[in-house]
Each structure stands twice: as C-alpha cells, then as structure tokens.
Amino acid sequence: MRTLTFTFFMIFLTLVVVAKKDRIPLIGEKAPSFTENSTNGILNFPEDFGNSWKILFSHPLDFTAVCTSELCGLANYQEKFDALGVKIAVVSIDEIDRHLLWKEFMEKSFRENGQNLKIEYPIVADISEKVSRKYGMLHTINSDRDVRGVYIIDPDNIVQAISFYPTSIGRNIDEMLRTVAALQLAQNENVLTPANWKPGDDVLVPHKPYTAEELEANPELKDQYYNVGEYMWFKKVKK
C-alpha cells in the first residue's frame, strides 16, 4: 500500500512539474532566465539588469509598421523609463543582422525628423524561439511570430504584470509607465491604486486607516483620509 501511495505521489508530482514547465510564468513567480545575442551584445536576462525594474517587450517582425512605431515610442520615452529605474529588453524571432539594420533605420528616421535619439535598449535575436516559448509569446498553433507581449518584472526578478496584444494593435507606452509607477507606489507605501489612477492622484488604502481611539488622539488623521461609501478609503496625496 505504501509503495502504491508513493507511486501515485511521484506521478502527481511529475505532472505538476511538467504542467508548470509548459505554461507561461505567472504574476508572483520568478522570471525565467535566458542568455541570447542582442543588438547590445550577449544578454543574460534578467540578471544583467541587476536590481532595476525590468520590462520584457516582444514584437512580431522587424521592419513592419506597428512594430517600428512601438520601438520608436520606447526610444522616445527612454528618459521616463530611466526616471522610474526601468530597463527594457525587446525580443522577436529575427536574426541579429536584421535587428541591427532595423535599429540603424530607426535611428536614421529620428535624425531625418530632427531628433537626436538613440535606441539604447537591447533587441534580442530569439532565433531558437526558446525565449518566446518560455514567456508564452507564441499564441497560435504552428505560429513562428510573437504576439505583442509585455512582462513587468520587479528588482527581485518577480513577475508583477503581464499583458498580451494581437499583432494588429500597437501598445500604449504611457500605460506601461503608469503601471510601473503604480506597482512601485503600491510596494513602497502599502497602498492600492483605483481605476484610471494616474501618478499624483489620491490612492486607496487596504482598510479603514484609523480607529475611533486613534482619531481622538490625533484629529489630523481625518484630514489625511476620506471615504467613498463603506469600502473605499482614500489617502490624500500631497500635491
């Protein structure tokens, strides 16, 4: 009986391990590591980015309209990502030579439009599809092109947010910045962000922030918080 029980346990454990291996990393899990060639040289992700926040950003194909608009958008927002301590890696199933030519083309387009911008982030050449499969970027049967995926990863290399878009729809880079800012604020101050929150807006707290006794001892608490209904308690953000 013990042998049978042990056998069933080992089968169950094997199935759990296989199932986890074949699915995408989920929020709260460690971001899978990979080593691949990129436009900035060999990249060991996420380790090379140290204790920064990280974004892994996949796209379907170099030299296409939507992808070009997105990568130019990332370059335009480089200073804003830097201000939040975010490092970006872009990935697709294209050869490194093609990535380098595309990068040169985009930087030339910037110069022709009077912008002295450089593409600082690495563009990873995922020829083997290992990265795309690890992160679940291939969504249709026999597909050899990534969807538009975004993983936001914290300094401890834990996945904090995931989004996927179809190939026909470009992503909102402002929303990526907003999400990172919200995640950082929530982690640092133990607060929550309501629907349509933007940096500088008031935030939610997990529960009523004071008791009657605490309010009596410190009446100024009432000026720091307010409620909307029974369940939403807001903390005022200093303007």
Helices and strands as residue ranges (DSSP letters): H 2-21, E 34-38, E 41-45, G 47-49, E 53-58, H 65-76, H 78-83, E 86-92, H 96-112, E 123-125, H 130-134, E 148-153, E 159-165, H 173-189, E 203-204, H 212-217, H 221-224, E 225-228, E 232-235
